[in-house]
Amino acid sequence: MLRETEIEKRLQSIHGRMNAACLAAGRLTSDVRLLLATKTVLPEQIAIAAQLGEALIGENKVQELKSKWDALQHLSIERHFIGHLQSNKVKEVLKYVSCIQTVDSLNIADALQKRLEYEDRCIDMMVQLNTSSEESKFGLQPSEALKFVEQLSKYPRLNIVGLMTIGLFDADPDKVRPCFERLRKAKEEIIKYGLLNAATFRHLSMGMSNDLEIAIEEGATIIRVGTAIFGQRQYPDSYYWNENTPTA
Ligand SMILES: *Cc1c(COP(=O)(O)O)cnc(C)c1O
């Protein structure tokens, strides 16, 4: 378990990096939000971050949302879903989050629309794109984004607020940057075609512990950081990003 002072120090360091990257890119620091990726992180540690002023977290598994957030109901912290969603988990996930960042099929959109109609409400969502062409990652190809967003116009309960991607893991920025560029360009194209307007379709969720500076340069409005704040995880990320990987 990390102590409060350690979490505080790491959060300060991340905010320092975010501010420096915004300054370098000529962007307002208020235009980029930090989302804490809290998979495997204990509720006590999340509560410390919330008390230090963090207001946005993302979880990858419905089961983890359920077990943590029944205990942390008192925290006023916005929660997004950032994992792969299965249609049989839609009803559960809607109890816990205000935004689903990972919609990548009409099958999931159907399930969400149906449940939201029943509950008579709407939800914010993003379309996940696979910008690195790695098979292990979910998401649509960037070339499919325009058509998919067009199809989503038939789902009035879904507010499309942006695009999300997991970039390539590579120490070489020249390989990482094109992934983020692809996401930005896909967003620009959707706006250019008049499918959505820039005021509501405004987010690019991209960039993590290792590549947040590049993501901010390329226009990220939400960066998702886990390891740099809460430390190494016990399970490899493939466990969270690819259902076919056996659990450790
Ligand atoms: C775990 C995770 C992150 C954070 O990754 P770190 O390298 O730990 O910062 C970001 N996005 C998604 C979808 C994740 O699953």
The ligand as an SDF file (V2000), in Angstrom:
LIG
                    3D

 15 15  0  0  0  0  0  0  0  0999 V2000
   -4.4460    0.7380  -17.2800 C   0  0  0  0  0  0  0  0  0  0  0  0
   -4.9560    1.6720  -18.2850 C   0  0  0  0  0  0  0  0  0  0  0  0
   -4.4280    2.9590  -18.3990 C   0  0  0  0  0  0  0  0  0  0  0  0
   -3.2790    3.4720  -17.5570 C   0  0  0  0  0  0  0  0  0  0  0  0
   -2.0680    2.8840  -17.9390 O   0  0  0  0  0  0  0  0  0  0  0  0
   -0.7280    3.2090  -17.1280 P   0  0  0  0  0  0  0  0  0  0  0  0
    0.3390    2.7680  -18.0620 O   0  0  0  0  0  0  0  0  0  0  0  0
   -0.7870    2.4070  -15.8870 O   0  0  0  0  0  0  0  0  0  0  0  0
   -0.7000    4.6560  -16.8620 O   0  0  0  0  0  0  0  0  0  0  0  0
   -4.9750    3.7810  -19.3660 C   0  0  0  0  0  0  0  0  0  0  0  0
   -5.9970    3.3830  -20.1570 N   0  0  0  0  0  0  0  0  0  0  0  0
   -6.5330    2.1570  -20.0650 C   0  0  0  0  0  0  0  0  0  0  0  0
   -7.6510    1.7750  -20.9660 C   0  0  0  0  0  0  0  0  0  0  0  0
   -6.0300    1.2700  -19.1260 C   0  0  0  0  0  0  0  0  0  0  0  0
   -6.5690    0.0440  -19.0480 O   0  0  0  0  0  0  0  0  0  0  0  0
  1  2  1  0
  2  3  1  0
  2 14  2  0
  3  4  1  0
  3 10  2  0
  4  5  1  0
  5  6  1  0
  6  7  2  0
  6  8  1  0
  6  9  1  0
 10 11  1  0
 11 12  2  0
 12 13  1  0
 12 14  1  0
 14 15  1  0
M  END
$$$$
